Amino acid sequence: MAEQRNGDGFPALLGAALRDVVMDDEAERRAVAAFRLARDSDDRATSPRREDDWRPGVG
């Protein structure tokens, strides 16, 4: 997609798409709290599976 000189190119489209995003503050707070709880947990029962490791040469 070639960028047009009248401002209707990719940057303008991307900006318009981002401005239309509606944030749910409560959902974001719950997600961050769940992430922090899992990160700080000492429970090692949820170790990653080998097939989840996408590093080259591992597995």
C-alpha positions in Angstrom: 0.0 0.0 0.0 1.7 3.2 -1.1 1.4 6.2 1.1 -0.6 9.0 -0.5 0.4 12.6 -0.3 -3.1 13.8 1.0 -2.7 12.1 4.4 -4.8 9.1 3.7 -1.9 6.7 3.8 -0.9 4.1 6.3 0.0 6.5 9.2 -3.4 8.2 8.9 -5.2 4.9 8.8 -3.3 3.5 11.8 -3.9 6.7 13.8 -7.6 6.5 13.0 -7.7 2.8 14.1 -5.9 3.6 17.4 -8.2 6.5 18.3 -11.2 4.3 18.0 -10.0 1.9 20.7 -12.2 1.9 23.8 -10.2 0.9 27.0 -11.9 -1.0 29.8 -10.0 0.2 32.8 -11.4 -2.4 35.2 -10.5 -5.3 32.9 -7.0 -3.9 32.5 -6.6 -3.7 36.3 -7.8 -7.3 36.7 -5.4 -8.5 34.0 -2.4 -6.8 35.6 -3.4 -8.1 39.0 -3.6 -11.7 37.7 -0.3 -11.3 35.9 1.4 -10.0 39.1 -0.1 -12.8 41.2 1.1 -15.5 38.8 4.6 -13.9 38.5 5.0 -13.6 42.2 3.7 -17.0 43.0 6.1 -19.7 44.2 4.1 -22.4 42.5 6.4 -24.1 40.0 3.7 -26.5 38.9 3.1 -24.4 35.8 6.5 -24.8 34.2 6.6 -24.3 30.4 6.3 -27.2 28.1 9.2 -28.0 25.7 7.0 -27.4 22.7 6.3 -23.9 24.0 10.0 -23.0 23.8 10.5 -21.5 20.4 14.2 -20.7 20.8 16.3 -22.1 18.0 18.2 -25.3 18.9 16.4 -26.0 22.1 14.3 -29.0 22.7 
